[in-house]
């Protein structure tokens, strides 16, 4: 079965099974997807920011929805303004120009020295730790809560992959691996502390990340209905 059709089928099943919104974050999006974008609208966004959206995410916008139902508190979308100009509904970075610059990381990063060295100048060092250069080439597409965000890499070697910005909790930026998803898509993120177990794990693609959340959410709701 086509990947998009699989996602749509599972989304419908989950919305029916979790009518009381027991899955974490579901009260925020209530299993509602925003209307899909047209190919023209996506092209305008891409041309405006001199980028090409990863194919899986592009297909999702065209055939599933422009944000809404998803991991954490739901997917952020691209907001259409007057049917001509498109801007990100929520970009973690303030300067849209950095979208076209390649994402610099290929492995987990957490340089706490940018915060702790020279404590007499904490604010400046804090700004260095949160510098946008570490997340350039990404769109922030999900808020997991507690200052943890999922990034979709748009530009660079990691294009199409999901990474996690956990700098608010001094945990740096790291790939959205299966271990991460096992933790954040199974239970309330407030109930535990995530630790990366394997340096060999790779970041998931957009569809694999999204489907992981769908599968785990379906398992949770089915188990709950049986108890």
C-alpha angles and dihedrals in degrees: 000000000000113000093237092050090050091053093048092050093050092045090055091048093050094049090054095045096046100047090144094052100241095153112096112268095007093116087066099054099020088208091291120143122203118237117282121256124241122243089248093054092051091048090054090053092047093048093046092056098030094239141117115225116231110266096241093052091043091053090048091055091047100044111018111029148297096256132307121102112055150096121328111001092341137280121303113226140202111268118224114218117201089334090279112068122046125199131175112269088219127005117178088210118066097209111071091196091076090068090081094050115093119258104251103211132088097165137028114296131197117154101178089172086080087068107031104040114088097014089188088075099041097148094055092046091047088055089051092054091050095042112146091229089081092060100033113136093034140105119214103229106167139033111210092184129245089071095299118134135184115225126201110210110228103172132037139023093322095052112151094021128115120236130180126233105206098156093122087070093041091252097118126213121314141161122278095241130174088264091055092048092047087058102039099036098046105051143006107296089222090068100067149017118248120226124186105240102185132033088200095067115106130217114264123243118247095262094044091049093047094044091048089059091047094049095047092046091051091050091051095050093046092050091048092052090052095054 
